[in-house]
Amino acid sequence: TATSWRGAPAKVMFTVRSRSQAGAFPDDEPEQMRDLLELGVRAGVDWLDVETETLKKADLERLRRLADARGATLILGSHHALGVTSTAADAEAFLDRVEARGLGDAAKLVVDAATT
């Protein structure tokens, strides 16, 4: 269990999910998404759920710096691949991209379950 800056289990997660990632936020407004996520960091949320494939690398790095400077927010790098078939190789490639961007304290990948 992750520990928050409060010294207790981390409980509050903040996210802004784009339409292409199964949410409602417009895909063509990544700067506004970044601004809202920054608000979450400033508010001191325990977890910030960030779409690693939507924001520019510079925006991801900025969120990482803000979270590190504040010392209060853990970052969950996430990707939602719904409505498509994802392989184990796809999942591994996503995790490699999250790690390469140096963003997350943890990673989350959401895919549709395969049916046979």
ZILIN-V737743 format. One record per residue. N is the residue number from 0. RES is the residue in three letters. OMEGA is omega in radians with two decimals (NA if undefined). NEAR is the number of other ideal C-beta (glycine too) atoms within 12 Angstrom. Layout:
# ZILIN-V737743
n/res/omega/near
N/RES/OMEGA/NEAR
N/RES/OMEGA/NEAR
This chain:
# ZILIN-V737743
n/res/omega/near
0/THR/3.11/10
1/ALA/3.12/21
2/THR/3.14/15
3/SER/3.10/23
4/TRP/3.12/23
5/ARG/-3.11/16
6/GLY/3.14/10
7/ALA/3.09/12
8/PRO/3.14/14
9/ALA/-3.04/26
10/LYS/-3.03/16
11/VAL/3.11/23
12/MET/-3.13/25
13/PHE/3.10/30
14/THR/2.97/30
15/VAL/-3.03/34
16/ARG/-3.14/27
17/SER/3.13/30
18/ARG/-3.11/18
19/SER/3.13/23
20/GLN/3.05/31
21/ALA/3.10/22
22/GLY/-3.10/22
23/ALA/-3.09/14
24/PHE/-3.12/25
25/PRO/3.14/18
26/ASP/-3.04/20
27/ASP/3.13/12
28/GLU/-3.09/19
29/PRO/3.12/27
30/GLU/3.10/19
31/GLN/3.06/19
32/MET/3.11/35
33/ARG/-3.14/29
34/ASP/3.11/20
35/LEU/3.10/30
36/LEU/3.07/41
37/GLU/3.08/29
38/LEU/3.09/20
39/GLY/3.10/31
40/VAL/-3.14/33
41/ARG/3.12/19
42/ALA/3.08/21
43/GLY/3.09/22
44/VAL/-3.14/33
45/ASP/-3.12/32
46/TRP/3.02/33
47/LEU/-3.13/45
48/ASP/-2.99/39
49/VAL/3.06/49
50/GLU/-3.08/44
51/THR/-3.11/39
52/GLU/-3.07/26
53/THR/-3.09/35
54/LEU/3.06/36
55/LYS/3.14/19
56/LYS/3.13/21
57/ALA/3.11/15
58/ASP/3.10/27
59/LEU/3.12/33
60/GLU/3.11/20
61/ARG/3.10/23
62/LEU/3.12/45
63/ARG/3.14/30
64/ARG/3.13/19
65/LEU/-3.14/28
66/ALA/3.13/35
67/ASP/-3.13/20
68/ALA/-3.14/14
69/ARG/3.12/23
70/GLY/-3.03/15
71/ALA/-2.97/26
72/THR/3.02/37
73/LEU/-3.11/36
74/ILE/3.07/42
75/LEU/3.08/32
76/GLY/-3.05/36
77/SER/3.05/38
78/HIS/3.14/36
79/HIS/-3.13/27
80/ALA/-3.10/24
81/LEU/3.12/18
82/GLY/3.09/12
83/VAL/3.08/15
84/THR/3.12/16
85/SER/3.11/21
86/THR/3.05/14
87/ALA/3.10/13
88/ALA/3.08/11
89/ASP/-3.13/19
90/ALA/3.13/21
91/GLU/3.11/15
92/ALA/3.09/20
93/PHE/-3.13/29
94/LEU/3.08/23
95/ASP/3.13/17
96/ARG/3.11/24
97/VAL/-3.14/30
98/GLU/-3.12/17
99/ALA/3.13/16
100/ARG/3.09/27
101/GLY/-3.00/20
102/LEU/-2.83/38
103/GLY/2.91/32
104/ASP/3.07/27
105/ALA/-3.14/24
106/ALA/3.12/30
107/LYS/3.08/29
108/LEU/3.13/30
109/VAL/3.13/24
110/VAL/3.01/22
111/ASP/3.09/15
112/ALA/3.13/10
113/ALA/3.06/12
114/THR/3.13/5
115/THR/NA/4
